[in-house]
Amino acid sequence: MISNAMRAVSLSAMFLLAALFAPAAKAEPPDPAVVQVQGFYDVLIDGMKHAKELGIKGRYDKLKPAVEQTFDLPDMTRLAVGPGWATTSAADQQSLLTAFAFLTVANYANNFDGYDGEKFVVDPATTMRGTDKIVQSKLITKTQTIPFNYRMRLIGGSWKIIDIYLNGYVSQIATQRSDFGATLAAGGAPALTKKIEALAQKLMTGG
């Protein structure tokens, strides 16, 4: 006869063995939109850590490929220009795109010009907005936490940023469209291109 104590030990051993040899649960692969944002942040943080030795031109050169990979600059330019885009010539559209890309990279090169222990935290969970995804993140400094959320769209097989929600809710594209509208109405695409280039140049000179 097997005693109750021996039976309990035997059952415990069986459960232990079953647990040891059970197939491990597969971890969910990270969301590709989250991976895209995190990859950009990795480059940005590295640029911040080497900001002084790189200088603003070096930071610009370092960030430019990462911005081009992560942001849908053509669609962002079109959305920032607004309805006037449709009646703008192809040559002027290209000039606006070039200027807008210059401004976007210059903005990061200027604003993230040093490192003091800052870190970016990206929420691994995304939410859907139509066919787009919203990626939530925050910049944590020694004194504050600043939310940066991104609207991302699947472009050519890659998730790319099409808008940034500053402080978590203020659309950068809407703000730029409001700012650009008067210049576009008064002077057309050439005037707006000149304005965007001037803004970028000011950032590149520390303005």
N, C-alpha and C positions, 0 to 999 in steps of 0.2 A: 504494500500500500504506500502510495506517495503522500507524504504529509502535506497539509495545507501550506506550510511555510515553503517546502520544496516546490510545490506547484506554483506558488507566487513568484519564486525566484526564476523558475523555468519560463514562465510567461513573460516576465520582465526582460529576460535575455532575448526571447524571441522578438519582442517589440523593439529592443535596442538594435538587433541585427537588421530588422526590417527598415528601421529608420536610416541605418548606415548605408544600406544598399539601395534605398529608394532613389529613383532618378531625381537629380537636383532640378528645382523649378527654374525655368529659363527666365532670365531678367528681360524686361521689355527693352527693346533697342531705343536709344534716345531719339526724340523727335528731330528730324533733319532741319526744321526751322530753328530749333533751339541750338543745334550744333552750329549752324551758320552764324548766329548771333554770338555764341561763345567764342567761336574762332576769331571773329572780328575783335572782340574784347581782349583776347589773348595778345593780338598784335598791338592793340592800343595800349595795354598795360606795359608791354615791353618797350614801346616807344616812350611812355612816361618815365620808366625807370632809367632810360638812357637819354632823357630829354636834353640835358645840358650839353652833352658831348655831340649829340646829333644837330642841335640848333633847329630852328623852325624849318629850314629847307630840308634838312635830313629827316625830320619827322614827317614832312609832307611826302617826300619820296618813299618813305617806309610805309605810310598809310595808304597811299594812292592805290596800289594793287588790291589791298584788302577792301577798300571802299568800292572799287569797281566790281569786285567779286560778290560783295554782300548787298549792295544797294542796286535797285533797278533805276539807274540814273535817267534813262530815256523817259520812262513813265513818270518819274518824279518831276522832271523838267516840264513835261506836258501838263501835269496836274497843277504845278505851281504857276505856270503861265496862265492857265485857265482857258476860257472859250476862245480867246484870241489866237490860240495855237492853230486852230483849224484853218485860219486864213493867212497863216504865216508861210512864207516860201520855204522850200526845202533847205536852201542855203542858210536862211536866217534861223531855221530850226536847229541846224547843226551848230551854228554859232552860239545859240542859247544853251544847247546841251553842253558844249565845251566850257562855257562860262559857269554854268550851274555845277558841273563836276568840279571845276576849279574851286568854287566857293565851298562846296561840301567838304572837300579834303582840307582846304585851308582852315575851315572852322574847327575841325578836330585838331589839326596841327597847332593852332593858336591856343585853344582852350585847355588842352591836356598837355601842359608844358612842364610838368614836374611830377614827382612821386613822393608821397608821404604816407605810405601804407594803405592807400585806397584799394578797394576791391569792387569788382562787379559781380553780382549774384543774379543768375538767370533761373527763373522758375522752370522746372522741367516739364510742367504741364502747359499746354497751349489751349486756347479757346478758338472756336471757329466764328468767323463773321462772313457769312455767305460762303464763298469758296476760298477766302483769305484766312490766315491764321493770325492771332494776336499772341505775341511773345512778351511776357512781362519780365522786367529786370529792375535792378536798383543799383545805384552807385553808393557805396558805403564809405564815408570819410570818418575822420576822428570826431567830427562835430555834427554831422547830419547824414541822413539817408535820403537820396533823391531818386524817385522812380523814373525809369525810362521804359516806355512800352513801344512795341513795334508792330506795325501792320505789315504782313508779309504775304507775297503772292508767288505761286508756282510759275516760274518763267524758264522755259527751255529745260525743264527737269530739275531746276534748283529753286529753293525758296529764297526770295530776295525781298529786302525792305522796300516798301513803297511809301511809308509815312512813319514819322516818329511822333509819339505823344509825349511831349515834354511835361515833366511833373506828373506823368501818368495819364493826362487827359487833353492837353493842349496840342492840337494838330499843327505840326511844323509846316506842312504843305498849305493848310488853310491860312496860316499867318503870312507865309511868303506870298501867296496869291493876293491877299489883301494889300500887302506892301508893294507888289509889282504892278498892280492894276493901273494906278494913276500914271506911272511912267510909260506903260505899254499904250495906254489910251492917248497920251500926249505926244509921244515920239516914236511909237511903233517898236518893232523888234530890235532895230539897231540901238535905240536909246536904252532899252531894257538890258540888252547885252552889255552895253557900256557901264550901266549901273551895277550889274552883277559883278563884272570884272573889277570895278573900283572897290566894291565891298571886299572881294577876295584879296586884292592887293593890299588893302588896309590891314586885313588880318595877318598877311604875310610879313608886314613890317611892324607887327606888334600892336596894331591899333585895336 
